[in-house]
Amino acid sequence: NGVDVGQGMVGDSFGELAILFDLPRAATCTAKSPCKLWKINNWSFRYLIEDVNAQDRSHIESLLMKVPLLQDLGSDVLIDLGNAMEEETFNDGDVIIKKGDVGDKFYTIVEGQVEVKDIGARRESIIFGEGEYFGERALVTGDVRAATIVAKGKCTLNALGREQFHL
């Protein structure tokens, strides 16, 4: 109906909702200046999305298999837990867990590092990196957090809340 609903810039994308949900296009896109576009057909787009999702699920499952508490769970349960996890990103110095707080999430490190501080009798801090995990003890025991954990640079974590942890 001629209403301007937005503009696209270099690196932007559009049309993915129509492909994902097999719907008609919701808007008409008109170039305001000469440009180059990449086009992908429905089948290829869906295949790529499914492939990326399968790789993500496999990676999360392999991370969860490393957690001693979860090692006896079957592959189906680990996949369910992995599907329930949500990605969270933190910047350098962000406090992820504060010692003494009630534990509400368990984390696996997807990318980057965290620093574990204020560990009781131990004075030195510990660095955790990709593939490592933390926060499970407070969820299992109901105790408050035993240490403070801070992002060391930008890091990406997968988080699993208390409700999903007890599936």
C-alpha positions as CSV (number, residue, x, y, z in Angstrom):
1,N,0.0,0.0,0.0
2,G,3.0,2.3,-0.6
3,V,4.0,2.7,3.1
4,D,7.7,2.8,3.7
5,V,8.4,0.2,6.4
6,G,12.2,0.3,6.5
7,Q,15.5,0.5,4.7
8,G,18.3,-2.0,4.1
9,M,22.0,-1.3,4.3
10,V,25.1,-3.3,3.4
11,G,25.0,-6.7,5.2
12,D,21.3,-6.6,5.9
13,S,18.9,-9.3,4.8
14,F,15.2,-9.6,4.1
15,G,12.7,-12.2,3.0
16,E,13.7,-14.9,5.4
17,L,10.3,-15.0,7.2
18,A,8.5,-15.8,4.0
19,I,10.9,-18.7,3.3
20,L,10.9,-20.0,6.8
21,F,7.2,-20.1,7.2
22,D,6.2,-20.5,3.6
23,L,4.2,-17.3,3.5
24,P,3.7,-14.7,0.8
25,R,6.1,-11.7,0.9
26,A,4.9,-9.0,3.4
27,A,6.5,-6.1,1.6
28,T,7.9,-4.9,-1.7
29,C,11.6,-4.0,-1.8
30,T,12.8,-1.4,-4.2
31,A,16.5,-0.4,-4.8
32,K,17.1,3.3,-4.2
33,S,20.5,3.1,-5.8
34,P,22.5,0.5,-7.8
35,C,23.3,-2.5,-5.7
36,K,24.3,-6.2,-5.7
37,L,22.2,-8.8,-4.0
38,W,22.6,-12.4,-3.2
39,K,19.5,-14.6,-3.7
40,I,18.9,-18.0,-2.2
41,N,16.1,-20.4,-3.1
42,N,13.7,-21.9,-0.4
43,W,15.3,-25.3,-0.4
44,S,18.9,-24.1,0.0
45,F,17.9,-21.7,2.7
46,R,16.1,-24.3,4.7
47,Y,18.9,-26.8,4.2
48,L,21.5,-24.3,5.5
49,I,19.3,-23.4,8.6
50,E,18.7,-27.1,9.4
51,D,22.4,-27.9,9.0
52,V,23.5,-25.0,11.3
53,N,20.9,-26.0,13.9
54,A,22.1,-29.7,13.8
55,Q,25.7,-28.6,14.2
56,D,24.7,-26.3,17.1
57,R,22.8,-29.2,18.8
58,S,25.7,-31.6,18.4
59,H,28.1,-29.1,19.8
60,I,25.9,-28.4,22.8
61,E,25.3,-32.1,23.4
62,S,29.1,-32.7,23.4
63,L,29.6,-29.9,25.9
64,L,26.9,-31.3,28.2
65,M,28.5,-34.8,28.0
66,K,31.6,-33.3,29.7
67,V,29.6,-32.4,32.8
68,P,30.0,-35.2,35.4
69,L,26.6,-34.6,36.8
70,L,25.0,-35.2,33.4
71,Q,27.1,-38.0,32.0
72,D,24.7,-40.8,32.9
73,L,21.8,-39.1,31.0
74,G,20.9,-40.4,27.6
75,S,21.5,-38.6,24.4
76,D,17.8,-37.7,24.1
77,V,17.8,-36.0,27.5
78,L,21.0,-34.1,26.7
79,I,19.4,-32.9,23.4
80,D,16.4,-31.7,25.3
81,L,18.6,-29.9,27.8
82,G,20.6,-28.4,25.0
83,N,17.4,-27.2,23.2
84,A,16.3,-25.6,26.5
85,M,19.5,-23.6,26.8
86,E,19.6,-19.9,25.8
87,E,22.6,-18.1,24.5
88,E,23.8,-15.2,26.6
89,T,26.7,-12.8,25.7
90,F,28.8,-10.9,28.3
91,N,31.4,-8.2,27.9
92,D,34.7,-7.8,29.7
93,G,34.2,-7.3,33.4
94,D,30.5,-8.2,33.4
95,V,29.5,-10.1,36.6
96,I,27.8,-13.3,35.5
97,I,27.5,-14.9,39.0
98,K,28.0,-13.1,42.3
99,K,29.1,-15.0,45.4
100,G,26.2,-15.4,47.9
101,D,23.4,-15.0,45.3
102,V,20.8,-17.7,44.8
103,G,21.7,-19.9,41.9
104,D,19.2,-19.8,39.1
105,K,21.3,-20.8,36.0
106,F,23.9,-23.3,34.9
107,Y,26.3,-22.2,32.2
108,T,28.5,-23.8,29.5
109,I,31.1,-21.6,27.8
110,V,30.6,-21.5,24.0
111,E,33.3,-18.9,23.3
112,G,35.7,-16.8,25.3
113,Q,36.8,-17.0,29.0
114,V,35.5,-16.3,32.5
115,E,37.4,-15.7,35.7
116,V,36.3,-17.4,38.9
117,K,37.1,-15.2,41.9
118,D,36.5,-15.1,45.6
119,I,36.7,-18.9,46.0
120,G,36.8,-19.1,49.8
121,A,40.1,-20.3,51.1
122,R,41.7,-20.2,47.7
123,R,43.0,-16.7,47.1
124,E,44.0,-17.0,43.4
125,S,41.4,-16.9,40.7
126,I,40.8,-19.6,38.0
127,I,40.2,-19.1,34.3
128,F,37.6,-21.2,32.5
129,G,37.4,-21.4,28.7
130,E,35.4,-22.8,25.8
131,G,33.8,-26.2,26.7
132,E,34.0,-25.7,30.4
133,Y,30.9,-25.1,32.6
134,F,29.9,-23.6,36.0
135,G,26.9,-23.0,38.2
136,E,25.6,-26.5,38.4
137,R,26.3,-26.9,42.1
138,A,24.0,-24.2,43.3
139,L,21.2,-25.7,41.2
140,V,21.6,-29.2,42.5
141,T,22.2,-28.4,46.2
142,G,20.1,-25.2,46.5
143,D,23.1,-23.5,48.2
144,V,24.0,-19.9,47.3
145,R,26.7,-19.2,44.8
146,A,30.2,-20.2,46.1
147,A,32.2,-17.8,44.0
148,T,32.0,-14.7,41.8
149,I,32.4,-15.3,38.0
150,V,33.3,-12.4,35.7
151,A,33.6,-12.3,31.9
152,K,37.2,-12.0,30.8
153,G,36.8,-10.3,27.5
154,K,33.7,-10.8,25.4
155,C,32.2,-14.3,26.0
156,T,29.2,-16.3,24.8
157,L,27.6,-18.7,27.2
158,N,24.7,-21.2,27.0
159,A,22.5,-20.9,30.0
160,L,20.0,-23.4,31.5
161,G,17.5,-22.1,34.0
162,R,16.6,-24.0,37.3
163,E,13.2,-25.2,35.8
164,Q,14.8,-26.7,32.8
165,F,17.8,-28.1,34.8
166,H,15.4,-30.4,36.7
167,L,13.7,-31.9,33.6
